[in-house]
């Protein structure tokens, strides 16, 4: 699946590429097999991206508007 925010586009931001990639990976796993365990693993990676975004905003690596757009997009994917 092609996502709006490609993890490779965030290579320059500490941890963002890996965290966003893990989010997409575990979202796909959860969508394919909706178990409680998969939900908790996915949720942990979702939270990791949230806090990584927050840290990159504080550091000035990403602007707050873009960070919020990414969070909104993640919410859309989860609730799809």
C-alpha positions in Angstrom: 0.0 0.0 0.0 1.2 3.5 -0.8 0.9 5.9 2.1 0.6 9.7 2.1 3.7 10.1 4.3 6.6 7.9 3.1 9.0 7.0 6.0 12.0 7.5 3.7 11.0 11.2 3.4 11.8 11.6 7.1 15.2 10.0 6.9 16.8 13.3 8.2 14.7 13.4 11.4 15.9 11.3 14.3 13.9 8.1 14.6 11.0 9.3 12.3 11.8 7.0 9.4 11.9 3.9 11.6 8.9 4.8 13.8 6.6 5.7 10.9 7.7 2.5 9.0 6.9 0.4 12.1 3.5 2.1 12.4 2.6 1.2 8.9 3.9 -2.4 9.3 2.0 -3.1 12.4 -1.1 -1.4 11.1 -1.0 -3.8 8.2 -0.5 -6.8 10.6 -3.4 -5.7 12.7 -5.7 -5.2 9.8 -4.9 -8.7 8.5 -5.4 -10.3 11.9 -7.4 -8.4 14.5 -6.2 -10.0 17.7 -5.8 -8.4 21.0 -2.0 -9.0 20.9 -1.7 -7.4 17.5 -3.7 -4.4 18.7 -1.4 -3.8 21.6 1.7 -4.1 19.5 0.2 -1.7 16.9 -0.9 0.7 19.6 2.6 0.9 21.1 4.0 1.8 17.7 1.3 4.4 17.1 2.2 6.0 20.4 5.9 5.9 19.5 5.2 7.9 16.3 3.1 10.3 18.3 5.9 11.0 20.8 8.6 11.1 18.2 6.6 13.7 16.3 6.2 15.7 19.4 10.0 15.6 20.1 10.9 16.6 16.5 8.5 19.6 16.8 10.1 20.7 20.1 13.6 20.3 18.4 12.4 22.3 15.4 12.9 19.5 12.9 9.3 19.5 11.8 6.8 22.3 12.0 3.7 21.8 14.2 1.2 22.0 11.3 2.9 19.2 9.4 3.1 17.1 12.6 -0.6 17.6 13.2 -1.4 16.6 9.6 0.6 13.4 10.1 -1.3 12.6 13.3 -4.6 13.3 11.6 -3.6 11.0 8.7 -2.7 8.3 11.2 -6.1 8.7 12.9 -7.8 8.3 9.5 -5.8 5.1 8.7 -6.7 3.6 12.1 -10.4 4.5 11.8 -10.7 3.4 8.2 
